[in-house]
Structure formats: C-alpha cells, structure tokens
C-alpha cells in the first residue's frame, strides 16, 4: 500500500505541477493572441505575461507525507468497509451502502483536498495563487463522482426504485433548461412578478429611458416628513427588496411610517448600448433623488443603496456635493463597496489585460449579457449554485422547490457595455472612488470626503461578492457620523432577514468606535440574536424628522401615477 500511495502521489504531484504550469502559460499566451484586431493586439500584448511559479521541495515533501498517511487510512477504512464521507454531496445512505461508490467518493475527497493544498503551496504572487485556487475549485467541483450517473449511487438507486422514471424526468428537465437558457434553481412557473413577488402596493410616478420611480402606498396614518428612496443594484431586478410581504424590506420601511420610493431599473436592450456610468448617475440616481424631493416637497430625503446600488448612490452623493448640493440627509449602504481594495474572489478575474479586453469589446457600445453575469456569480459557489442543481434536476429528476429568492436570482438583467467597462476600471481595477479627484463623473471630481452625512453601513459576514472587509472599509472614507452593523450569512440571505423569522444574528459595537480594519472592529463587537432590521429601523427613524399626515394620492403636480407597481420595466427579460 505504501508503494502504491507513493506512486500515486508522485503521479499526482507531477501532473499537477505540469498541468498548472501549462494551463496558465497557455491561457496567457492565448489571451495575448486573441483576435481583437490590430488595435486590440497593440492594446493587449504589452500587459499580459505568464505568471512565474515554482514549487518548494519542502512543501511538496510535507504534502507527500500527508497524502501517504491519508491514503493509508483510506485503505484501512476500505478493509473495514466503513468510510467517513463528511460531505453533503455523499450524505445519502445509498453511498455508504455501495462499497465501490463509497470508496470512489472517499478517494475523490482525498484527491480534492490534496489538490487544494497543492494550490496553496505554489510559490507565486498572491493573485496568481488565488487564480490557481479558483481553478482547482472549479475542476474539483466539476469532477465529483456525484455529478455523473455512472458514479452517483444515490441517483442509481433512485432510478431503480422509480423504474427509470427519475431518469426520464431528468431528461425532461434538461431539455426544459436548455430551452430557457439556464439551470432551474427553483420552480419558476410558480412565481409571477406583481402577483406573488413584488406585491407591495404602489404606483410608478416617473419614468425615463433608465428607470421607473415607484412610490409605495402608506400603511400608516402618518409618515415621516423626510421621504425614503431605495436604490437597488442595476445588475439585478429591484424586487429582491420586495419579494413577499413577510420578507420585504420595502414593506418594512412603509410599515415603519416612511414615505417610500424605489428605483426600478430598465433592463437594457440594444437602444441602451451606448449608456455610460455618467448617464446612470445623472439621469437615474440623481434624477430619482430630485423627483423624490419634488413629489414630497421635502428639502432633504433619506436614501438607501444595495450592492452596486450603494456604489452608485455614493458616487451620486459625491457628484452632488461637488456641486454644492446636499439633498440627502442620511444614507444606508447594504453590502456595498466604495473601497475596492478587498474584492474577494471576484479579484481573480480582474487585471489590466482583462479590463482592456472588455473596454475593446464593449467600451464604446454593446451589452454585457445578463446570463453571462448570472453564470459568473453562480460559479463563485459551484457546488451550491451549479452542480447541486445539475444533480438534482438531471440525475435525480427532481423539481427544485419553490424559493422566491432563487427565482429572483434567475431573473437576470443586461448591462450597457460602456457602463460596465467604466465600472471595471474605476472600481475593481484602479479603486478610483477612494482617491479624491481621481475619478471624474458627470463633469465633477469625485471626493467621498465631501459626503458628510450620517450613514448606516451593513455587511454580511459570509458574503462572497462584497467581502465583509470591503463593506466595512466604507467607514474609513465617509466623514459623517457612522454606524456599522454586521449580519450573519451571505450577500442576499444576510440582507433579506426579516425579524419575524428570528433567524441568524447581527453584531454591533456599542462604543461606536470604527478602527481601521474590520478585524479590529470585531474585537469590540457584541453578538445580538435575530435580524439587523430592527436596529436599522430604529436608526432610520432618528433621521426622518417629524411625522406628518400620509398623502392620499400618488405623485404630485406633473408627477402622476403612470401605472400600478411593480411597473413595466421590471417585467422585461434579458
């Protein structure tokens, strides 16, 4: 067994080293030689070079010894017929009941663990190591024996128990998903926007080529004098904030007495292929702020930005401040980044070559397809958001359960190419929003130091899109009075966490101190059970002014109800 394990180790190590070296060298060489035309070739060639990599003999020897020890233990387990399959992909009793399947799963887990450790052992720069890590994660996730009918004991048993019906249903599911163009994460036939999601009552009171502005019907006899504007991310549909009554942040705000308005983004088509970041800031975010002011008659309003919506809101506030205009009295930033120094796993995609390629491809016009964006985000968590559904839908013939959040996740949106290219360069690549005067938007130099208003900043602890450190970093660039709160879970589930569910926890630092890093902040934070919504509602009430009689009609003056919420724009498909 020892000789077999040593031979397997040597083969694995040699293949890994050669594969990773060849993969990255060929990938970079191919990237340089992409057919981008003469201008593209001149633009790309000087910036893309194969990374330098080596493997420490000491690290490789330590990994070899660990592999041999683990392989010996696996062999001992095989003699006993008992395996420890500590992975939910192999948790069904059918795996343990099938010795060959159990051994295959256990061997896969050993090899996957070893490959992951080898990726960590590569001596190279941190960005290349992160890319190797990401590649290994994708390869090992795709190679799991659970993903194939020939090696999935659970799917095989189900096929026998159902006399082949599960396979037949799986083929039907596969054909259906091929026709719709994406993997079904939920039973999409059960959801209808405006009927059982996005149901909070309201009306569209303004629209232009970029967005519709929805005003929601008050649920209280009195409302706060300062209205409340919500800016959702433009890369998704707005109704993540208004899924169903019991988990709607929109309804929460309305029920707390806030006269609530919301930006519903238009799903860009070819007519918007030239739209820029400046266009969205000037003609959408700033316009929404101005219309909200005019309808409410209030000198100032409160605003909220979620994810990219928070980045856009922060940019708009800096532009307005540069103009000497401060119409927003307070702002809430939910899982948003203004400082892009820590972008987490998304950083593996970003470098000068990639951004220049995108600029060449669509910087002067075009569309970033919503399906491509959705696929990218799904593969950030391949086991949970890709292969889990491949196995369930196609190998086991299951219909995914009804889940409003996953229905929203599948309802993708496009992005105008120039908007997308500007965003990539000025945030993820160059982090220009944090450098006073570096970025120019709508003719103004962006300086977040001018945004001197109270802010509430929320970050999710397990967020893989906006890392908690990235969310926290906004506290270091906004000069006004700040409150930072951390919630449990991820980018969406952490945010959409209504108090009635009594789920998860949130952390607050009562002394109000905001040290340089999130790790330092966390040392003095106290965990509180349940949702952060209650704390936020209390904070927002202190920013909203006195109570006045709730309006009886939508809009005001030239701003009249155009159509009932949720409006037409949210219904457009990518």
N, C-alpha and C positions, 0 to 999 in steps of 0.2 A: 504493500500500500504506500509506503514511504517513497519508493522509487517512482510509482505511478503519479503520486501527488507532485513530486519534484519535477517530473517530466511535464505534467500538465501546467505547473507554474511557469516553467521556462518557456513553454509554447505561448502561454497567455501573455507573459511579460514581453516577449519578443514581438508578438503580433500587435500588442497594444502600442508599444513604442513605435513600430514601423507604421501602423495604421494612423496614429495621431500625427506623426511627422508628415506622412504622405497626404493625409486629409487636409491639414492646414496649409501645406505648401501648395498643393493643387488648387485648393479653394482660393487662395490669394492670387495664384497665377491666373486662374480662370477669371477672377474678378477684374484683374488688370486687362485681360484680353476680351472683355465683354464688348459686343458690337454696339458702341454708343456713338459711332460716327467719329470724325476727326476731332471735333471739339471735345467730345466726351473722352476720347482716348488721351488727349493732351491734359484734360482736367484730372483724370483719374490716375494715370501712370505714376506720377511722382509721389503720390501719397500712400500707395498700398504696397507694403513689403511683407514677405513671410515673417512670422514671429520667430525668435530664437528660443529653442527649447533644448533641455538636456535632462538626464535622469541621474540622480545621486545614487552611486552604488550602495551607500549605507542605507538609504531609504528603501531601495529595492530589496536589499537583503532582509531588512526588517519585515517588509511586506511578504516576502517569500516565506519566511519562518511562520508568520501568522497564517498565511494561506495553507501551509502544510499542516499546521496544528488544527485549523478548522476543517480541512479535508479529512484528516484522521478521525476527528469527532463525527463528521458526517458518515464516514464509513462504519463507525461503531453503531451509530443510530440505525443505519441500514440493516445491520445484522440483527438488531433488536426489533426491527420493523416499526420503529416509532420515531417520528420526526417532529421537530419544533418549527412549525410554519407560522412564525409571528408576522403575518402579513395578511391584511383583509382580503386580498385577491385569492388567497388559498384557504380561507377560513371555513368554507363549506365542508361538512363531513365527508363528502364524496372524494375529496383529495386524500384524506387520511385513510380512507377505505381502499384506495387503489395504490398499492406499494410502488408501482412504476411511476405513477403520476406524482406521488409524494416525493419520491427521490428526485424526479425531474425538477419539481418546484424548489426543493431544498438546494439542489446543485445550482439552479438559476440564481437563487438568493445569495449563495456564496460567491458566485462569479460576479454578480452585480455589485455586491459590497466591495469585492476586491478591485474591480474596475474603478469604482468611485474613489477608493483610497489611492489608487494609482494616479488618477487625475489630480488629486490633491498633492501628490508627490512630485509632479512635474516642476522642474526649476525653470521658471519663465516669469514674465511680468504678470501682475495680478489680473489684468484684463484678459490676457490670453488664457490664464488658468481658469478664469470664470467662464470663458467660452468653451474650453475643454470640458469643464464640469457640466455645462449646459448640454453639450453634445453627448456626453456619456449618459446623462439623464434621459435624453430623448431616445438614444439607442437601446438602453437597458429597459426603458418603459415599453418600447415597441416590441422587444424580443421576449417579453414574458410569456411563458407557456400558457397562461390563462387567456391569451389573445387569439389562440388558434384552436379550432375544433379538434384537431388530431391530438392535442395535448391537454385539453381542458376537461378534466374528469367530471366536473360539475355539469358542463354542457352536454357531455356524452351521456351521463346518467339521465339527465332531463329528456334528452332525445329518446332514450329507451322507454322511460316512464310514460312519455306522451305519444309513443309510437310514431315518432317523426314529426309530430305537429309543431314542436318548437322550432325545428329546422325550417319547416315551411313558412311559419310566421316570421322567422328571422330573415328569410329571403324577401318576403313582402316588405318588411321594414327597410331592408337595404335598398330595394327599388324605390320605395317612397322617399327615402332620404336622398338618393341620387337625383330624383326629380326635383326636390325642393332645394337642393344645393348645399345642405349642411346636415350634420348629425342631429337627430332629435334628442334633446335633453329632457323634454317633458312632452306630455300630450298636448300639442299646440292647438288641436281642434277644440279644446275646452275653454280657451281664452279668447276674448273679444274686447279690444280696446274701446273703452267708453261704455261697455256693458258690465263686465265683471273685473276689469282692471282700469285704472284711470277714471274712477267714478265720482270723485268729489265734484259737487255741483258748482258750476261757474259758467263763464262766457268769455269768448275771445273779444277783446275790446280794441285791439290794434293788430295790424299785420303789415309786413313789408316782404321783400324778397328773402330775408334772412330768418325771420322768426314771427311767431304769433305771440301776443301777450294775453295771458289768461288772467282774469280776475275771478276769484272764488267768492261764492255767496257766504256771507257771515253766518255763523252758527250761534252768535251771542247778540243780545240786545245792544250792547255797547262794544266798541272796538277801540284799540289804542290809536291815538292821533297820528302816529308815525306808521305809514304802511310798510309792508314787508315784501321784498322782492326776492324770488329764488331763481338762481342761475344754474341749471343742471349742466352736465358735461355735453358738449356738442358732438361727441363721438358716440352717444347713446340717446335713446328716447327719454323724454323727461319723466315718464311715469314710474321710473324707479323710485321717485319721491311720492308716488301716489298709486301704489299697487292695488291694495284693497283697504276698505275702511279701517280694519284693525291694525294695519301696519303702514299707514300712510303718514309720512311726515308733513305733507300738505295739510291733511285733516287735523293733525296735532296742532299746527300753527293756527289754523282757523278756529279750532275749538278753544284755544287759549286766548282768543279775542284779538288776533292780529288780522288786519285787512290785508289779505294775501294775494300777491300777483306772482306769476310764474312765466318764464321764457320757454316756449315750445319751439325748438329749432326746426327749421325746414330741412328735410332730407335732401341734400344737394344732388342735382342732376347735371346734365351737360350745360344747362344755362348758367350754372354757377361755377364752371370750371376755372374761371379767372379770379374767383374771390380770394382775397388775401386776409391775413391776420388783422391788418388795419381795418378792413371792411367789417369784420365781425365785431371788433371793439367799438368802432364808431357807430355803425348802423344797427348794431344789435344790443350789446351790453349798455353802452352809454345811452342809446335811444330808449331802451327799456326803462332805465333809471329816470330819464326826463319825462316819459309818458306817465310813469307811476306817480311822479311828482304832480304833474298837471291834473291827472284824474283825481287824486286825493286832495289836492290843494295844500299839501304839506311842503314846507320848505326843505325838510330833510326826510330821508327814508332809512330803513334798515335793510340790509341785503345779506344774502347767503350764496356762496358758491361751492359746488360739489365737484371734486376731482378736477378735470380740465376747466370746468366752470369756475372753480376757485382761482385758477391761474388767470383766466380771462377777466374775472372780476378784479383781482389785484392789479392787473395791467390797466384796466379801465380807470380804477381809482387813482393810479399814479398819473395817468394822462390828464384826468380832470384836475388833480391837484396842481400839475404843472401849469394849467390854465387859470389857476387861482379859484377853482370851483370845487367845493366840498359838499355835494348834495347827499352823501351817505353818512349817517350819524354813527352807525356801527356795522361791522361785518362779521359774518360767520364763515369759516373755512373748514369744510369737511373733507378729510383725506385729500388734501390739495397740496401741491408743491409750488412754491415761489423760488426756493433754492433747490437747484437740481444737482447739487454735489453728490447726493446719495440717491441714485435712482434704482437701486436693487438689481434684479435680474434683467430688467429691460436694457441695462447698460451693455449687455453682450452684443446687442445689435448696432450700437452707436459708435461710429468713428468717422473721421474726416472723409474717408472713401465712401462709406455708406451714405452719408448725408449729401455729398456731392453727386452721387449717383441719383438719389431721389430728386435733387434740385434739377439735374439734367433731364430726368424723366418727366417731371410734372411741375417743376418750379414756376414755369411760365404758363401753365394751363394743364388741366386734366383732373382726374378724380382718383382718390385713394379709395378703393372699393371697400365697402363695409364688411363683406365676407372675409376679405384678407385680414382686416383688423381683428375681427372676431376670432379667426383661426389662430392668429398670433397670440392673443390673450389666453385662449384655451390651452395652447401648448406650453404656456408658462407653468401649468399644472397638468401634465399629460395624463397621469394615472386617473386623476379625479374628473377631468373635464374632457377627455378624449377616449382613452381605452376602456374606461368604466362603461361608457355608453356603447362602444363597439361590441363589447362582450355581452352586455345586457340586451341590446337591440337585435343584434345579428346572430350571435351564437346561441343565445337562450330564448330568443323570440319574445322578449318582454316588451310591454308598452310602458315607457317611463311614466312614473306617477305625475299627477298634476302638481305643478310648482310654479307659482306666479313669477318668482324671481328668475327662474331659468327660462321661462317664456320670454321675459323681457331681454334676457341675455342673448337670445337668438334673434331678436328683432333689430337687426344691425342698421347702421347708417353710414353713408359715404362721407368723405371729407374732400373739400376742394384742394387740388394739388398745391397751389401757392400758399394757402393757409398751412397745410401740413408741412411743407418744406421749411417755411419760416419758423414754425414751432420746433421742428427737429434741431435746426441750427442754433436758435437763440435760447433754447431751454436745455435740452438733453446734451447737446454737444458743447456749447460755449457758456451756458449758465449766465446769460447776459442780464437777466432781470435783477440779479443781485448786485450788479455793478452800476452804480449811479451814473447815468448819462450814456452808458454803452449802447443800450437799445433805443432806437427811435420808433415810436408808434404814433400814428395819426399826427405826425409832424412834431411830436413832443419827446423830449428826452425822459426816459423812464427812471424815476428815483423813488423806490419804495419808502425811503426815509421821509417823504412828504405825506405819506398816508398815515396821518397822526389821528387815529380814531380808535375807540375801544374795539377789540376783536376777540372772538371766541374761536379757538383753534382745536379741532378734534382730529385724532389719528387712531388708526386701528392697529393693535399690537402685532397681528399676523398678516398684515397687508403685504401682498407680493407685488402690487402695482405702485403704490405710494408707500414705501417703507416708513415705519414709524419715525425713524430718524429724519427722513425727508419732510414729513408732516410737521415734526417738532421744529425744524430749522426755521420756519417762518417766524417763530418767536424772536429770532435774532435780527430780523430785518425790518419789522414793523414797529415803529416807535411808540405807539399809543399803549394804553392800558390793556393788558392781555390776560386771558385765561386759557390754559391748555388742559385738555382732558384726553385721556387715553381709554379706549374701549377694547374689549376682548374681540377675538375673531378677525375676519379679513376685511377686504376693501368694501364689500357690499353688505355682508351679513353683520359686520360690526356697526355699520351706519343704520341699517334698517332693523332696529331692535326696539320695538315699542315696549313701554313699561308694563303693559298688561300681561305680556308673556313671562315676565320675571325671569329672564334668561341673561346669562353672561354677567360680566362685571365691568366696572369702569374705575379708573384711578384718577385721583385729584390730589394736588399738593396744596394744602390749606394755607401754607405760609405765603403762597403766591410767588415764590422765587422761581426764576426761569434761568438756570445756569446755562452754560454754553452748549452742552450736549444733552440728548435725551437720557442717556445712561445716568448722568449726574442728577437730572430731574427726578428720575425714577427712585433714586435713593431716599428721597423725602416724600414720595407719593404714598397715599393710603388707598387700599382697595375698598370699593363700595359695591355691594351686590346689586344686580339689576342694571337697567338701561341708563345711559347718559342723557336721554331725552329730558328727564325731569330737571336735571341740573341746568341744561341748556335753556329750557322754558323759563326757569326762574331768572336766569341771566338776561334773556331777551326781554322779559317784562320790564326790567330796570332800565332798558334802553329805549322803551317805546313811548314814553310820555304819558300824558293823562288819557282818560277814557272819554270817548265822545259817542254820540248816537251812531249806530251802524247805518250805512247807506241802504236805501230801499231799492235802488236800481244799479245796474252795472254801468261803468264808464261815467263820462261827464262831458257835456258840451259836444265837441266834434268827435269825441271818442264814444261811440255807441256799440252796443252788443252786435257783433257780426254773425256769430253762430254759437251754439252751446259748446261748452268744454266737452271733450278734450280738443276739439277743432280738427281741421283737415290735415294740417301739416304732420301730425304725429301718426297719421294713418298711412302715409306714403312709405312704400317699401324700397329698400336699397336696390 
